[in-house]
């Protein structure tokens, strides 16, 4: 994941999504290299860093996002495709968060 530098909490950017841009999503990366590549391409290195979610943290992170009204998680987003408005793979943050965390971990 991408997190704010020096944050005590797993604070991550919220992305606008959907055809109208009114939906909100968070980004989750399946490995550190993909997260770092997105961070570098976005030019966010001064304020953001790659954060690591342990298995127990991932469920809490989803729960917090859902409580904040975020309905989607985008998996391994590509910055250039994001800017071009190309669709990217998402999963709904709903229902059984443990199952969601496990399904993403094994993709």
C-alpha positions in Angstrom: 0.0 0.0 0.0 1.0 3.6 -0.2 0.9 5.5 3.1 1.7 9.0 4.3 5.2 9.3 5.6 5.5 9.3 9.4 1.9 8.4 9.9 1.1 6.3 13.0 -2.0 5.0 11.3 -2.3 3.3 8.0 -3.2 6.5 6.2 -3.5 6.0 2.4 -4.6 8.1 -0.5 -8.2 7.9 -1.7 -8.7 7.8 -5.5 -11.7 8.9 -7.4 -13.1 6.1 -9.6 -16.1 5.2 -11.7 -17.4 6.8 -14.9 -18.4 10.0 -13.1 -15.4 10.0 -10.7 -17.7 10.1 -7.7 -16.8 6.6 -6.4 -13.9 6.3 -4.1 -11.3 3.6 -4.0 -8.0 2.7 -2.2 -5.1 1.1 -3.8 -3.6 -2.2 -2.7 -0.4 -3.7 -4.3 0.5 -7.3 -4.3 4.2 -6.6 -3.9 6.5 -3.8 -2.8 7.9 -3.2 -6.3 4.5 -2.4 -7.9 3.7 0.0 -5.1 7.1 1.7 -5.4 6.7 2.0 -9.2 3.3 3.7 -8.7 4.8 6.0 -6.1 7.7 7.0 -8.4 5.5 7.5 -11.5 3.1 9.7 -9.5 5.9 11.8 -8.0 4.7 11.3 -4.5 8.0 10.4 -2.9 8.2 13.5 -0.7 5.0 12.9 1.2 4.2 9.2 0.7 6.0 5.9 1.1 5.4 2.2 0.6 3.7 0.7 3.6 3.4 -3.0 4.4 0.2 -4.5 5.6 0.6 -7.6 7.8 -2.3 -10.1 7.4 -4.1 -8.8 10.5 -3.5 -5.2 9.4 -5.1 -5.8 6.0 -8.5 -6.6 7.5 -8.4 -3.5 9.8 -7.4 -1.3 6.8 -10.4 -2.6 4.8 -12.7 -2.0 7.7 -11.5 1.6 8.2 -11.8 2.3 4.5 -15.3 0.9 4.5 -16.3 3.0 7.5 -15.0 6.1 5.7 -17.4 5.3 2.8 -14.8 3.8 0.4 -16.5 0.9 -1.5 -13.7 -0.3 -3.7 -10.1 -1.4 -3.6 -8.1 -1.3 -6.9 -5.5 -4.0 -7.1 -2.0 -3.2 -8.5 -3.0 0.1 -10.2 -0.9 1.4 -13.0 -0.3 5.2 -12.8 -0.1 5.8 -16.5 -3.3 3.8 -17.1 -5.0 5.7 -14.2 -4.2 9.1 -15.8 -5.4 7.8 -19.2 -8.7 6.8 -17.6 -8.3 3.2 -18.4 -10.3 0.7 -16.3 -8.3 -1.2 -13.7 -9.1 -4.3 -11.6 -11.2 -3.6 -8.5 -12.8 -5.6 -5.7 -15.7 -4.5 -3.6 -15.0 -3.7 0.1 -18.1 -5.4 1.5 -19.2 -8.5 3.3 -16.6 -10.8 4.7 -13.4 -8.8 4.9 -11.4 -11.8 5.9 -12.4 -13.5 2.7 -11.6 -10.4 0.7 -8.1 -10.1 2.3 -7.4 -13.8 1.5 -8.7 -13.6 -2.1 -6.4 -10.7 -2.8 -3.4 -12.3 -1.1 -3.6 -15.3 -3.4 -4.0 -13.5 -6.8 
